[in-house]
Amino acid sequence: MKPITWNGKELILLDQSKLPNTVEYIHCTDWRTVVEAIKMLRVRGAPAIGVAAAYALVLVAREVETKEGSYKDKLEAFIHNACILKESRPTAINLAWAIERILQKVENHVGIFSDVINSIEQEAIVIEEEDKALNEAIGENGLTLFEEKRGVRILTHCNAGALATAGIGTALGVIRKLHKNGQLERVYADETRPLLQGARLTSFELYEEGIPITLQTDSMAAYAMQQGFIDAVIVGADRITTNGDVANKIGTYGVAVLAKAHDIPFYVAAPYSTFDFTLQDGTQIPIEMRADEEVTSLYGKNVAPLGVDVLNPAFDVTPHELVTAIITEQGVLQPDYRESISALQKGCM
Ligand code: MRU
């Protein structure tokens, strides 16, 4: 089930907010529909929102082209709307990364504006294809952490799978490869409150594919670890800073603390587009705060008193000390992360 399809005319997004009960697609010909879909988590997961935004820029360019004005006017309108897209979610760096990459192409372009639309589309296609390849490589590199191991049991949090990327997923990419190799015994998926990406998406994705999966509430992770059910944790990431601090779905930090307490390796799987080489540490990562209703209600039904104060950060930051290794397409990064991430940035792993 592909989360994102570009057919040359429109961007078709699988509405993940309705999964697993309803499989519905949104046909976007207006980039504003993509902004709404990103904000409402109809399309979600760091790499997937980067790919969706890249295609949305084709829609922006097409709209701008229909307006009267000089090349400069059109360029300004394009950049203005690209910024609106970029602000649709603040934590996942892949969104800003994909938009910046296309903006650079547009700004370097010489000639009439209509000519640039084709090159935006080509770049969006390249970003999507690249993401597929990155997922494959991350999966393969992840296998090196489990050499000779059989019957591996992995805990994952949120959804860093095919629904969150253009390919087989990052964390779930490694899990898929382990399964294909006959090394995986079972995946334990945290349900991931408040929006249930683990229950609705990860368990859906893996269950459909016949990969053994056990769903647990977030509060059951400690029990599962204490009982000796878990051999390793693998999660995705929304942004990784140059010291190896990792922003990921709220609750990930807690899982990392638990993993440390039980001497279980905690792995993060992410492509280079998830690294923010401009930030020194996780305190600089903007954390998205979301609506109270996500916590106070479930499927439109109140589960808390009306008006109660709510804390609803969408992400937390796991300090690098708790991260055993980071699995990238270029290889597995080990501490000292300042050194290994700098090598990744220079492409000399
Ligand atoms: O709020 P979401 O569902 O977009 O959060 C997604 C995550 O936290 C994922 O783990 C992360 O984006 C990596 S997806 C490969």
Boltz pocket constraint, residues with backbone or C-beta under 6 A from the ligand:
constraints:
  - pocket:
      binder: B
      contacts: [[A, 41], [A, 43], [A, 44], [A, 45], [A, 46], [A, 47], [A, 92], [A, 157], [A, 158], [A, 159], [A, 160], [A, 161], [A, 164], [A, 165], [A, 169], [A, 170], [A, 171], [A, 197], [A, 235], [A, 236], [A, 237], [A, 238], [A, 248], [A, 249], [A, 250], [A, 269], [A, 314]]
      max_distance: 6.0
